[in-house]
Amino acid sequence: MEFEEKEEQKLDLFVFVDDFLKEAKRRLVLALVLILVCGIGMAGYRYMTYSPVYKATASFTVKVTNPLYSSVSSYNTKTAEQMAATFPHILTSGVLQERVKEHLGISYVPSVSVSANSSSSIITMEVTDSDPQRAYDVLNAVITYYPEIAEFVVGSTMLVLLDESGVPADPVNSLNVKGPAVRGAMFGAALWVALNAVVALSKNTIHNEEELKRMLSTPCIGQVPSVKTSRKNICPLVHKSKKQPGFAEAVRLLRLHVEKLLDEQQKKILLVSSAIPGEGKTTISANLGISLARKGKQVLIIDCDMRNPSVAKALQTPCHNSLVDYLHGKATVRDVIMPTDVENLFIISGGNGGKSYAEQLSQERTAFLIQAARNLFDYVILDTPPCSLLADAAEISELAECGLMVIRQDFASRDQIMDGIQRLGDGNLPIIGCVFNGVSRSLSNGYGYGYGYGYGYGYGYGNKSQ
């Protein structure tokens, strides 16, 4: 199998939306967590940092004490406007502040603002502070000392108090955590959306057959739709999937292609592998074997994955002897070959040998076993461990005659697929084609099947089952 030159990947909007929705569905719990955490966090921050602010106010008129102008209302109004305009400068000059601080015995003067009515001589003064009593005391002190300090600017004046708030009882800034909570929740939701978008954009998987053709020069000889399974029956079997005609038809077409290619090349020993766990290679091996057997062919499936054997479980076949027993010299070739409930279909279970026995797969006893099986059966299917993660499949490839790569839709990355195929190619194993597995309508450009992928639970390499 050769790789075509990697072309620049263009963003497919439909694929991106589908990826985004899938990632969003997987992370619904995370969305709730982010919304709650951000909402509660911002509400809590608002509560912890809340400081009440009180405002003391007073309204008064300005009268000029000079007898020549005191009776002229327009002059009083002009003086009030001038007083309001010059107040910030007088206050920041330091003289008024020092007089107020000295009078009240405080270390600083809180915020003071003054405004004048444009049509009268009424001035409104406001003092805001976290201490209501201090705000009121500063208000009175400023009213008392301001005319004295401002005399050199606006002349001799007198402030006549009209109204005052007294010591404020309620803060002007009420504690409101609802607003921050809503903003925090919105921020959490936006963060969740951004996370899903980044993950969807960064995915480097195969979404449809067109992408597969662009990446690999080998033909795709079959598309198998996704099907629903249960924890009791983790592997969908073609002879027990009467309610899923699309799956049965896809397996039949795959069998026709595989059988034709093997017969044309006069080969019997087919290695079936995938890049990583969870792509459904055991499902393909089992159903391909069943379909061939139901056509009258003598078929043997050898479970070469002794780290995580699954063929016997998939076919629901009890096995007393296994490949481990044979490699250990405790059983002969005929002892480990077990019949299944499908006529003409036999299996050799992988047993549970772990790493030590997995390393013996390339030895002479394994070669003798496969050669003996070739003489006894029309077809021998080798179900191997994932070829991108382990060297087992590459070692077994030296004993096989051809290979079939299982690639699950939107699952393994392109790099993992290419690495797995490269490892098989290192053993000079000819790849007759690949199977696009677990295909759903949403990503397959109109593929006619789609039942909700559900293969496997708890594969022994730390990923989902195959």
C-alpha positions in Angstrom: 0.0 0.0 0.0 1.4 3.3 -1.0 0.6 6.8 0.2 -0.3 9.6 -2.0 1.3 13.0 -1.3 -0.5 14.7 1.5 -2.5 17.5 0.1 -3.6 20.6 1.9 -6.7 19.9 3.9 -9.5 22.2 3.3 -12.2 23.0 5.8 -15.5 21.2 4.9 -18.2 23.1 6.6 -20.6 20.2 6.8 -17.9 17.9 8.3 -16.9 20.7 10.8 -20.5 21.1 11.9 -20.9 17.4 12.3 -17.7 17.1 14.2 -18.7 20.1 16.4 -22.1 18.5 17.2 -20.5 15.2 18.0 -18.0 16.8 20.3 -20.7 18.9 21.9 -22.8 15.8 22.5 -19.8 14.0 24.2 -19.2 17.0 26.4 -22.7 17.9 27.6 -21.8 17.2 31.2 -18.7 19.5 30.8 -21.1 22.2 29.5 -23.1 22.0 32.7 -20.0 22.0 34.8 -18.5 25.0 33.1 -21.8 26.9 33.3 -22.3 26.2 36.9 -18.7 26.8 37.9 -18.4 30.1 36.0 -21.8 31.3 37.1 -21.2 30.4 40.8 -17.6 31.7 40.6 -18.5 35.1 39.3 -21.5 35.4 41.7 -19.2 34.4 44.6 -16.6 36.9 43.5 -19.2 39.6 43.4 -20.3 38.6 46.9 -16.8 38.5 48.3 -15.7 41.8 46.8 -19.0 43.7 47.5 -18.5 46.9 49.5 -21.5 49.0 50.3 -21.3 52.7 49.3 -23.4 55.3 51.1 -24.3 58.8 49.7 -25.0 61.8 51.8 -26.5 64.8 50.0 -27.4 68.4 50.7 -29.0 71.2 48.7 -28.3 74.9 49.6 -28.4 78.3 48.0 -25.5 80.7 47.6 -25.9 84.3 48.6 -23.4 87.0 48.2 -22.7 88.8 51.5 -21.7 92.0 49.8 -24.6 94.4 50.4 -24.2 95.9 46.9 -24.9 92.6 45.2 -26.8 90.5 47.7 -30.2 91.6 46.5 -29.4 90.8 42.8 -30.6 87.3 42.2 -28.7 86.9 38.9 -25.5 87.7 40.6 -26.2 85.0 43.3 -27.0 82.5 40.5 -23.8 83.4 38.6 -21.8 83.0 41.9 -23.4 79.6 42.5 -22.4 78.5 39.0 -18.9 79.8 39.5 -18.6 78.1 42.9 -19.7 74.8 41.4 -17.2 75.2 38.5 -14.3 76.0 40.8 -15.1 73.5 43.5 -12.9 70.6 42.0 -9.9 72.9 41.9 -10.4 74.2 45.4 -11.0 70.7 46.7 -7.9 69.3 45.1 -5.8 72.2 46.1 -5.4 70.5 49.5 -6.4 73.5 51.7 -10.0 72.5 52.0 -9.1 68.8 52.4 -6.7 69.5 55.2 -9.2 71.7 57.0 -11.9 68.9 56.7 -9.5 66.2 57.8 -8.3 68.3 60.7 -11.8 69.1 61.8 -13.0 65.5 61.7 -9.8 63.7 62.6 -9.8 61.5 59.5 -6.9 60.5 57.3 -8.6 61.1 53.9 -11.6 62.9 52.3 -14.0 60.6 50.4 -15.4 61.5 47.0 -17.2 64.9 46.9 -19.1 66.3 43.9 -21.0 69.5 43.4 -23.5 70.6 40.8 -25.4 73.9 40.2 -28.8 74.5 38.8 -28.4 76.6 35.7 -31.5 78.7 36.4 -31.1 79.3 40.1 -28.5 79.7 42.8 -29.2 76.2 44.2 -26.1 73.9 44.6 -26.3 70.2 45.3 -23.4 68.5 47.0 -22.9 64.7 47.3 -20.4 62.8 49.4 -20.0 59.0 48.9 -18.2 56.7 51.3 -18.3 53.2 52.7 -19.1 54.6 56.1 -22.5 56.4 56.2 -21.6 58.5 59.3 -18.3 59.7 57.8 -20.1 60.6 54.5 -22.5 62.8 56.4 -19.9 64.4 58.6 -17.7 65.2 55.6 -20.7 66.8 53.9 -21.3 69.1 56.8 -17.6 70.0 57.1 -17.3 70.9 53.4 -20.4 73.1 53.6 -19.0 74.8 56.7 -15.4 75.5 55.4 -16.0 75.9 51.7 -17.1 79.6 51.7 -14.0 80.4 53.7 -11.6 78.7 51.3 -13.5 80.0 48.1 -13.6 83.6 49.2 -10.5 84.5 47.3 -12.1 83.0 44.1 -15.8 83.9 44.2 -15.8 86.5 46.8 -17.6 86.6 50.2 -20.5 84.2 50.1 -22.9 82.4 52.5 -24.4 78.9 52.0 -28.0 78.6 53.1 -29.0 75.0 53.7 -32.3 73.9 52.0 -32.3 70.2 52.5 -30.1 67.3 53.5 -30.3 63.5 53.5 -29.1 63.0 57.0 -27.0 60.0 57.8 -27.8 57.6 54.9 -29.4 54.3 56.0 -29.2 52.3 52.8 -26.3 51.8 50.4 -26.7 53.2 46.8 -25.1 50.0 45.4 -27.2 47.1 46.3 -25.7 43.6 46.3 -26.8 41.9 43.1 -25.3 38.5 42.3 -27.9 37.6 39.6 -26.2 39.7 36.9 -22.7 38.3 37.6 -24.1 34.8 37.8 -25.8 35.2 34.4 -22.6 36.7 32.8 -20.5 33.9 34.3 -22.9 31.2 33.0 -22.7 32.8 29.5 -18.9 32.9 29.7 -18.9 29.2 30.7 -21.2 28.4 27.7 -19.0 30.4 25.4 -15.9 28.6 26.7 -17.5 25.2 26.1 -18.5 26.2 22.5 -14.9 27.4 21.9 -13.5 24.2 23.2 -15.7 22.1 21.0 -14.8 24.2 18.0 -11.1 23.9 18.6 -11.4 20.1 19.0 -13.5 19.8 15.9 -11.0 21.9 13.9 -8.0 20.0 15.2 -9.4 16.6 14.3 -7.4 14.8 11.7 -9.5 11.7 11.2 -11.1 10.2 8.1 -14.7 11.3 7.6 -15.7 9.8 4.3 -14.6 7.6 1.5 -13.4 10.5 -0.6 -10.9 11.5 2.2 -9.8 7.9 2.4 -9.2 7.8 -1.4 -7.2 11.0 -1.2 -4.9 9.7 1.5 -4.4 6.1 0.3 -3.8 4.7 -3.1 -5.2 1.3 -2.2 -9.0 0.7 -3.0 -11.7 0.8 -0.4 -13.3 -2.6 -0.9 -16.1 -2.2 1.5 -18.1 0.2 3.7 -19.8 -1.3 6.8 -22.5 0.8 8.5 -22.6 1.5 12.2 -25.0 -0.8 14.1 -26.4 -0.8 17.6 -25.1 -3.5 20.0 -25.5 -4.2 23.7 -23.2 -5.0 26.5 -24.3 -8.6 26.3 -23.7 -8.9 22.5 -20.9 -6.5 21.9 -20.1 -7.8 18.4 -22.9 -7.6 15.7 -23.0 -10.8 13.7 -24.4 -11.0 10.2 -26.4 -14.2 10.7 -28.0 -12.7 13.8 -28.7 -9.2 12.4 -32.0 -9.7 10.6 -33.3 -6.4 11.8 -30.3 -4.6 10.2 -30.4 -5.5 6.5 -27.9 -2.7 5.7 -25.2 -4.3 7.8 -25.8 -7.8 6.3 -25.7 -6.4 2.7 -22.5 -4.5 3.4 -20.8 -7.7 4.8 -22.0 -9.6 1.8 -20.5 -7.1 -0.6 -17.3 -7.1 1.4 -17.1 -10.9 1.2 -17.6 -10.8 -2.6 -14.7 -8.4 -3.0 -12.4 -10.2 -0.6 -13.2 -13.6 -2.1 -12.6 -12.4 -5.6 -9.3 -10.8 -4.8 -8.0 -13.8 -2.9 -9.1 -16.2 -5.6 -7.5 -14.1 -8.3 -4.2 -14.0 -6.4 -4.5 -17.6 -5.3 -4.1 -16.6 -1.6 -5.7 -18.1 1.5 -4.1 -16.5 4.5 -5.7 -13.0 5.2 -4.4 -10.8 8.0 -7.0 -8.3 9.3 -5.7 -5.4 11.4 -6.5 -1.8 12.3 -4.4 1.2 13.4 -5.7 1.5 17.0 -8.2 -0.4 19.2 -11.9 0.3 18.7 -12.0 0.3 14.9 -13.9 -3.0 14.7 -11.3 -5.4 13.2 -12.6 -8.4 15.2 -16.1 -7.6 14.1 -15.0 -7.5 10.4 -12.9 -10.7 10.9 -15.8 -12.6 12.5 -18.5 -11.5 10.0 -16.2 -12.0 7.0 -15.6 -15.6 8.3 -19.3 -16.2 8.8 -20.2 -14.9 5.3 -17.5 -17.1 3.7 -18.6 -20.1 5.7 -22.2 -19.7 4.8 -21.2 -19.9 1.2 -19.8 -23.4 1.8 -16.1 -22.4 2.4 -14.1 -24.0 5.1 -12.9 -21.0 7.2 -10.6 -20.7 10.2 -10.2 -17.5 12.3 -7.1 -17.4 14.4 -7.1 -14.9 17.2 -3.5 -13.7 17.2 -4.2 -11.1 19.9 -3.1 -12.8 23.1 -3.0 -9.5 25.0 -6.7 -9.0 24.6 -8.3 -12.0 22.8 -11.9 -11.3 21.6 -12.8 -13.7 18.7 -14.2 -16.4 20.9 -16.2 -13.9 22.9 -17.5 -12.2 19.7 -18.7 -15.5 18.3 -19.9 -16.7 21.7 -17.8 -19.9 21.3 -16.4 -21.7 24.4 -12.8 -22.8 23.9 -11.0 -25.4 26.0 -7.7 -25.0 24.3 -6.1 -21.9 22.9 -3.1 -20.5 20.9 -1.3 -20.1 24.2 -1.7 -23.8 24.9 -0.3 -24.6 21.5 2.7 -22.3 21.8 3.4 -23.8 25.2 3.3 -27.3 23.8 0.2 -28.4 25.7 -2.0 -28.9 22.7 -1.7 -29.9 19.1 -3.0 -28.1 16.0 -6.2 -30.1 15.9 -6.7 -29.6 19.7 -6.9 -25.8 19.4 -9.2 -25.7 16.4 -12.8 -25.2 17.8 -16.1 -25.4 15.9 -18.6 -22.5 16.1 -22.4 -22.5 15.8 -21.9 -21.5 12.2 -21.3 -24.5 9.9 -17.9 -24.6 8.2 -16.5 -21.9 10.6 -13.8 -22.7 13.1 -11.7 -20.6 15.4 -8.5 -20.7 17.4 -8.8 -18.7 20.6 -6.0 -16.4 21.6 -6.2 -17.4 25.2 -4.6 -15.1 27.7 -0.9 -15.2 27.2 0.0 -11.6 27.8 3.2 -10.0 26.5 5.5 -13.0 26.8 3.5 -15.3 24.5 2.6 -12.5 22.1 6.4 -12.2 21.4 6.4 -15.9 20.3 4.0 -15.4 17.4 6.7 -15.2 14.8 8.4 -18.4 15.9 8.5 -21.7 14.1 5.5 -23.2 15.9 3.3 -20.3 14.8 4.5 -20.7 11.2 3.8 -24.5 11.3 0.3 -23.8 12.7 -0.6 -21.4 9.9 0.8 -23.7 7.2 -1.2 -26.6 8.7 -4.3 -24.4 8.7 -3.7 -23.4 5.1 -3.7 -27.1 4.1 -6.9 -27.8 6.1 -9.1 -24.8 5.2 -10.1 -22.7 2.2 -9.4 -19.5 4.0 -7.5 -18.5 7.1 -8.2 -15.2 8.8 -5.6 -13.8 11.2 -7.1 -11.3 13.6 -4.2 -9.3 14.9 -3.6 -6.6 17.5 -3.7 -3.0 16.4 -0.7 -2.4 14.2 0.0 1.2 15.1 0.5 0.5 18.8 2.2 -2.9 18.9 4.8 -4.8 16.8 2.7 -8.0 17.0 0.8 -7.4 13.8 4.0 -6.6 11.9 5.6 -9.8 13.1 2.5 -11.9 12.1 2.5 -10.2 8.7 5.5 -12.2 7.8 3.4 -15.3 8.0 0.4 -14.0 6.1 -0.2 -13.8 2.4 -2.1 -10.6 2.2 -3.7 -8.0 4.5 -6.9 -6.1 5.0 -6.9 -2.8 6.9 -10.0 -1.8 8.9 -10.4 1.9 9.3 -13.2 3.2 11.4 -14.9 6.4 10.3 -13.9 9.5 12.3 -11.8 7.5 14.8 -8.1 7.0 14.3 -6.0 9.9 13.2 -4.4 10.0 9.7 -1.0 9.7 11.2 -2.0 6.6 13.2 -3.4 5.0 10.1 -0.4 5.7 8.0 2.0 4.5 10.7 0.0 1.3 11.1 0.0 0.5 7.4 3.7 1.4 7.2 4.5 -1.1 9.9 2.6 -3.8 8.0 4.4 -2.8 4.8 7.8 -3.3 6.5 7.1 -7.0 6.4 6.4 -6.8 2.6 2.7 -7.8 3.2 0.6 -6.9 0.2 -2.6 -5.0 1.3 -5.6 -6.0 -0.9 -7.6 -3.1 0.3 -9.2 -1.4 3.3 -12.7 -1.5 4.9 -14.3 1.7 6.0 -16.1 0.6 9.1 -18.7 2.2 11.4 -20.0 4.5 8.7 -22.9 6.8 9.6 -25.0 8.8 7.2 -24.0 12.1 8.7 -20.4 11.9 7.6 -20.5 9.6 4.6 -21.9 11.8 1.9 -25.2 10.1 1.8 -24.3 6.5 2.8 -27.5 4.6 2.9 -27.2 2.9 6.3 -26.5 4.0 9.8 -27.7 2.5 13.0 -25.6 4.1 15.7 -22.1 2.6 16.2 -21.8 0.5 19.3 -18.9 -1.9 19.1 -17.2 -3.1 22.2 -16.4 -2.1 25.7 -13.1 -2.0 27.6 -10.3 -3.0 25.2 -7.2 -4.2 27.0 -4.9 -1.4 25.6 -6.6 1.4 27.4 -9.0 2.3 24.6 -12.5 1.2 23.8 -13.2 -2.2 22.6 -12.7 -3.4 19.1 
